[in-house]
Amino acid sequence: MTSELSIRMRSGQTWLRLALMIIYFFIAYTVVRLLVGISMLFQFVHQLVKGSRAERLYDFTADLNAFSYSVLQYLTFNSDERPFPFCDWPAPNNQDDSSSRY
């Protein structure tokens, strides 16, 4: 039993995952929160002035939501796939949900 534990403790992949998890937890979510705050304010002002939402910003924030989800999946061990920049930028499902659009 102790030899199995020592083998797992020496595994470079486990320690690399820990390092990536710490980086994603602190840096990625700081950036995500900043981008959400800026886009929230811009979207509100755009809605107030123009009477409609900024579609390109809407698409970007949908992508940002998908990125946040992929980071959470990795951090909670629900996925072994490393999030962006180690893989492609996640794009949300292109399902036309007319109930969320106005």
C-alpha positions, 0 to 999 in steps of 0.5 A: 500500500505504501509503495502505491502511495509513493508511486502516486506521490512521484507522478508528475502528472498529478503535480502538474494538474495541481499547478494548473488548477491553482493557476486556473483558480486564481488567474482565470477567474480573476480575468473572467470576473473582470470581463463579466463586470465590464461586459455587464456594464457595457451591455446595460448601457447599450440596452439603455441607449440603443434599446437592444443588446450588443449581439457580438458581446452577447456571443462573446459572453456565451463563449465566456460562460462555456469557458468558465464551465470547462474550467469548473469541470477541470477543477472539480475533476469532472473532466481531464481535458485541460481548458483553453489555452491547452485546447480550443476556445470552447464555443457554446452549443448553437441551439436557438433558444428563443426563450432567452432572446428578446 
